[in-house]
Amino acid sequence: MKITRTVEIGVGLFVCLGIAALVMLSFRVANLNAVSTTHGYKVTAFFENIGSLQARAAVKMGGVLIGRVTGISYDPKRFQAVVEMRIDDAYKTIPADSSASVFTAGLLGEQYIGLDPGGADTYLTNGAEIKLTQSALVLERALQEFLYAKTAKGSESTK
């Protein structure tokens, strides 16, 4: 059985498209699709727990990408994680009393920072700190608290 040249070319194109799709998927999963952290202003926030948040994670407000996480470190004096973010210059009117939370998006568990606007008349500026933060929901801790509550309730009903 002879394979014609057009079938060979078609299979080759199909394989190339498959490889290109895998490369695009790996960039998407690695969060490299829109890394533009050179412009904008720097903001920091302190969190008790950031889960698996990583550098280059999205910073969103109202579901819109407004910046990226540029660095993550640990402050030994406050015993908290320090998250540095760069917000795009187009978003200079974010109230200074806004809050930051760590959220999970997607099936792969990608985490990002979500900002909720406050009501202050002053705005975040370069070097500002977001004081109101909400740490990541740690599934193991939530499950532990649920099981503890169930166990405590069960032991009370047997008394």
N, C-alpha and C positions, 0 to 999 in steps of 0.2 A: 504494500500500500504506500503510494507516494504522497508526501505532504507537499502541497503547493507553496510557492513562495509567498503568496498573499496571506495564507494561514500563518506562516512563520512570522511575517511582519505583524499581523494582528496579535498574535500571542506575545511578541516582544513589546508592543505598545501597551498591552494589558498589564504585563509585568512592570513596565516603567511607571504606569499610572498607579499601580498598587504601591510601589516603593515611594513615589511622591506623596501619596496619601498617608503612608506611615510616617514620613518625615514631618509633614504638616501636623499630624496628630501628636508627635513627640514634642514639637515646638509649643503646641497648645497646652499640653499637659505640663510642660516645664515653665509655662508662663512667659515665654519669650516672644509672644506675638506682637506686643506693643510696649516695648521698653523705651520710654522717653522720660528719663529722670534727670536730664541735664538742665531743663528749664523749670522754674517754679520756685517756691519757697519751702523751707524745711520746718517741719512741725514734729514735736515728740509727744509721746504718751507712755504712761507707766501702767502695766497690767500685772495682776496677780498670776495669771496663767494665760499664755498665748497659744496653747495647744501645739499644733504643728505648723503655725504660721511661718512663712519663709520670706527672705528678701525677694523683691520683685513681685510680691503679692499685690493685688489690686487694692486701691483705696477708693471706695464708692460712696456716693451720697445720692439717695433716692434711686439707686440702681444704676447710676451713671458713673463711669470711670473718671475720677478726677485726679488721680495720682497713683503713686506706687510706694511700697515699703522699700526704703533704701538701706536700712540696717537694723539689726536686732542684737541687743547685748543685755547684760545682767548688771544691775546696780547693787553691789554688796551692802551699801548703806541702807537702802530702802527695802532690800530683799524682794525686788520686783524686776520684771523684764522691761527693758526700755526699747520701744519701737520708734524708729525714726522714719518719717514719711516725707516725701516731696510732693506737694500739691501744685498742680499746673497753675500758671499765672492767670489763666482765664477765670479762675475761681478765687478771687481775692476778697469776696464779700461773705465769707463764712463766719458767722458769729463766734466771738471768742469763748462763749460758754457752751459750745457744741460738745456733744459726747461722742466717744468712740467705742465700738464694740467689735469683738472678733466673731465673725460668722462663718458658716460652712456652706459652700455652694457646690452643686454638681454631684454626680455619682461617685467621683473619685475622691471626694472629701477635701477639695481645694478650699483653703481658708483665705479670708480677706478681711480688711478693716472696713466697717460701715460707719459713716459719720451721720449723726442726727443733729440737725441745726438747733441752736439755742435761740434765745430772744434778745441777746445783748446788742447794744448799739455799736460796740467796738468789734473789730474783726481780727481773725488770726493773722499774724504777721510772721516774718522769717524769724525762726528761733523760738516761737511760742510753744507752750505746753498745753495739751488738752488735759484738763484736770478730771473730768468725769469719764470714767472708763468702765467697761463691762467685759470681764474675762471670757475666754472661750468656754463653752459647755463641754465638759469632759464626761464622756459617756460612762466611763467606769465609775466616776464619783456619783453620777445621777443614779446609776443602777445600784450602787452600794447604799445610798440613802433610801431608795425605794425598798430594797430588801430589808434594811434595818427597820423601817417603818412597819412593814408587814410582820416582821418577827416580833416587834414590840406590841403590835396590835393583837397578835395571836397569843402572846403570853398574858396579856391583860384579860382576854376573854376566858382563859382557863382558870383564873383566880376565883 
